[in-house]
């Protein structure tokens, strides 16, 4: 863009310099007359001279200070925008990478939590089955002990009942038949009756 401006300025300067001799020749053929001095051909050479001087001065001022400053400002602004675009792209890529890492960590954490929950469930089931087995064993022991004590009480009751029956049989034989009976004989009779009943 700035190269085109400089090329156009050079072309304009060259055209002015080439036109000076033609204006000088035209000035010799023209006669001086009234009117505006800008339209007087005799003053065209000086006008072109001062136009060229001012054009060169303006060209130097614009070409050496203003246009480069504008170019530097535009380039600085462009590089600033490009840098920020690159930084934004870099940050976007880093954010995408971080999002992927977070998703991977969340997946790993979910799997670990699931494994811990499964482990806790297995441990709870194992403890429950162990407690149930222990309770069953304890219950079975208590039932066996109770049955044993019931059996012992039953046997003791049977012995007591046999003794009572022997005593009653002895007393009944003495009272009914008037025969004195021995307890050993009555015991043998009661036991033989018990075996027949069993």
C-alpha positions as CSV (number, residue, x, y, z in Angstrom):
1,X,0.0,0.0,0.0
2,X,2.8,2.5,1.0
3,X,4.9,1.4,-2.0
4,X,2.0,2.4,-4.3
5,X,1.8,5.8,-2.7
6,X,5.5,6.4,-3.1
7,X,5.4,5.2,-6.7
8,X,2.6,7.6,-7.5
9,X,4.5,10.5,-5.8
10,X,7.6,9.7,-7.8
11,X,5.5,9.6,-11.0
12,X,3.9,13.0,-10.2
13,X,7.3,14.6,-9.4
14,X,8.7,13.3,-12.7
15,X,5.7,14.6,-14.6
16,X,6.2,18.1,-13.0
17,X,9.9,18.1,-13.8
18,X,9.2,17.1,-17.4
19,X,6.5,19.8,-17.7
20,X,8.7,22.7,-16.5
21,X,10.5,23.2,-19.9
22,X,7.2,23.2,-21.7
23,X,5.8,25.8,-19.4
24,X,9.0,27.9,-19.8
25,X,8.6,27.8,-23.6
26,X,4.9,28.7,-23.4
27,X,5.8,31.6,-21.2
28,X,8.0,33.1,-23.9
29,X,5.2,33.0,-26.4
30,X,2.5,34.5,-24.2
31,X,2.0,38.1,-23.7
32,X,1.3,39.5,-20.3
33,X,-2.3,40.7,-19.7
34,X,-4.7,41.5,-17.0
35,X,-6.6,39.0,-14.8
36,X,-5.7,36.6,-12.0
37,X,-1.9,36.0,-11.6
38,X,-2.5,32.2,-11.4
39,X,-3.7,32.2,-15.0
40,X,-0.8,34.5,-16.3
41,X,1.5,32.2,-18.2
42,X,4.5,34.3,-17.4
43,X,4.1,33.3,-13.7
44,X,3.6,29.6,-14.3
45,X,7.3,28.7,-14.1
46,X,7.6,30.3,-10.7
47,X,4.3,28.7,-9.6
48,X,5.6,25.3,-10.8
49,X,8.9,25.9,-9.0
50,X,7.2,26.6,-5.7
51,X,4.7,23.8,-6.3
52,X,7.6,21.5,-6.7
53,X,9.4,22.8,-3.6
54,X,6.2,22.5,-1.5
55,X,5.5,19.1,-3.0
56,X,9.0,17.9,-2.2
57,X,8.7,19.3,1.3
58,X,5.3,17.7,1.9
59,X,6.7,14.5,0.4
60,X,9.6,14.5,2.7
61,X,7.4,15.3,5.8
62,X,4.8,12.7,4.9
63,X,7.2,10.1,3.5
64,X,9.7,10.3,6.3
65,X,7.5,10.9,9.4
66,X,3.8,10.6,9.0
67,X,3.4,7.7,6.6
68,X,6.0,5.6,8.4
69,X,4.4,6.4,11.7
70,X,1.0,5.4,10.4
71,X,2.6,2.3,8.9
72,X,4.3,1.4,12.2
73,X,1.0,2.0,14.0
74,X,-0.9,-0.2,11.6
75,X,1.8,-2.9,11.7
76,X,2.0,-2.7,15.6
77,X,-1.8,-2.9,15.8
78,X,-1.8,-5.8,13.3
79,X,0.9,-7.7,15.2
80,X,-0.8,-6.9,18.5
81,X,-4.1,-8.4,17.1
82,X,-2.3,-11.4,15.6
83,X,-0.4,-12.0,18.9
84,X,-3.7,-11.9,20.8
85,X,-5.3,-14.2,18.3
86,X,-2.4,-16.7,18.6
87,X,-2.6,-16.4,22.4
88,X,-6.4,-17.0,22.3
89,X,-5.8,-20.0,20.0
90,X,-3.1,-21.3,22.4
91,X,-5.4,-20.8,25.4
92,X,-8.2,-22.4,23.6
93,X,-6.0,-25.5,22.8
94,X,-4.8,-25.6,26.4
95,X,-8.4,-25.3,27.6
96,X,-9.4,-28.2,25.3
97,X,-6.4,-30.3,26.6
98,X,-7.4,-29.4,30.2
99,X,-11.0,-30.4,29.5
100,X,-9.8,-33.7,28.1
101,X,-7.7,-34.3,31.2
102,X,-10.6,-33.4,33.5
103,X,-12.9,-35.8,31.6
104,X,-10.2,-38.5,31.9
105,X,-9.7,-37.8,35.6
106,X,-13.4,-37.8,36.2
107,X,-13.7,-41.1,34.3
108,X,-10.9,-42.6,36.4
109,X,-12.4,-41.2,39.6
110,X,-15.8,-42.7,38.7
111,X,-14.2,-46.0,38.0
112,X,-12.3,-45.8,41.3
113,X,-15.5,-44.8,43.2
114,X,-17.4,-47.7,41.5
115,X,-14.6,-50.1,42.5
116,X,-14.6,-48.8,46.1
117,X,-18.4,-49.1,46.3
118,X,-18.2,-52.7,44.9
119,X,-15.5,-53.4,47.4
120,X,-17.6,-51.9,50.2
121,X,-20.6,-54.0,49.1
122,X,-18.5,-57.2,49.0
123,X,-17.0,-56.4,52.4
124,X,-20.5,-55.7,53.8
125,X,-21.8,-59.0,52.3
126,X,-18.9,-60.9,53.7
127,X,-19.3,-59.4,57.1
128,X,-23.1,-60.1,57.0
129,X,-22.5,-63.7,55.9
130,X,-19.9,-64.1,58.6
131,X,-22.3,-62.6,61.2
132,X,-25.1,-64.8,60.0
133,X,-22.9,-67.9,60.1
134,X,-21.7,-67.0,63.6
135,X,-25.3,-66.3,64.7
136,X,-26.4,-69.6,63.2
137,X,-23.6,-71.5,65.0
138,X,-24.5,-69.7,68.2
139,X,-28.2,-70.4,67.7
140,X,-27.5,-74.1,66.9
141,X,-25.3,-74.3,70.0
142,X,-28.0,-72.8,72.1
143,X,-30.7,-75.1,70.6
144,X,-28.4,-78.1,71.2
145,X,-27.7,-77.0,74.8
146,X,-31.4,-76.4,75.3
147,X,-32.3,-79.8,73.8
148,X,-29.7,-81.4,75.9
149,X,-31.0,-79.7,79.1
150,X,-34.5,-80.7,78.1
151,X,-33.4,-84.3,77.6
152,X,-31.6,-84.3,80.9
153,X,-34.7,-82.8,82.6
154,X,-36.8,-85.4,80.8
155,X,-34.6,-88.2,82.0
156,X,-34.6,-86.8,85.5
157,X,-38.4,-86.5,85.4
158,X,-38.7,-90.1,84.1
159,X,-36.4,-91.3,86.9
160,X,-38.5,-89.4,89.4
161,X,-41.7,-90.8,87.9
162,X,-40.4,-94.3,88.0
163,X,-39.5,-93.9,91.6
164,X,-43.0,-92.5,92.4
165,X,-44.7,-95.3,90.4
166,X,-42.5,-97.9,92.3
167,X,-43.5,-96.4,95.6
168,X,-47.2,-96.2,94.6
169,X,-47.1,-99.8,93.3
170,X,-45.5,-101.1,96.4
171,X,-48.0,-99.3,98.6
172,X,-50.9,-100.4,96.4
173,X,-49.8,-104.0,96.6
174,X,-49.5,-103.9,100.3
175,X,-52.9,-102.2,100.7
176,X,-54.8,-104.2,98.1
177,X,-53.3,-107.6,98.4
178,X,-52.0,-107.3,101.8
179,X,-48.7,-108.6,100.5
180,X,-45.5,-106.9,101.5
181,X,-43.7,-106.0,98.2
182,X,-40.1,-105.1,97.8
183,X,-39.2,-102.0,95.9
184,X,-36.7,-103.9,93.7
185,X,-39.4,-106.3,92.5
186,X,-41.8,-103.4,91.8
187,X,-39.0,-101.6,90.0
188,X,-38.4,-104.7,87.8
189,X,-42.1,-104.8,86.9
190,X,-42.3,-101.1,86.1
191,X,-39.2,-101.3,83.9
192,X,-40.6,-104.3,82.0
193,X,-43.9,-102.5,81.5
194,X,-42.0,-99.4,80.3
195,X,-40.0,-101.4,77.8
196,X,-43.2,-103.0,76.4
197,X,-44.8,-99.6,76.1
198,X,-41.7,-98.2,74.4
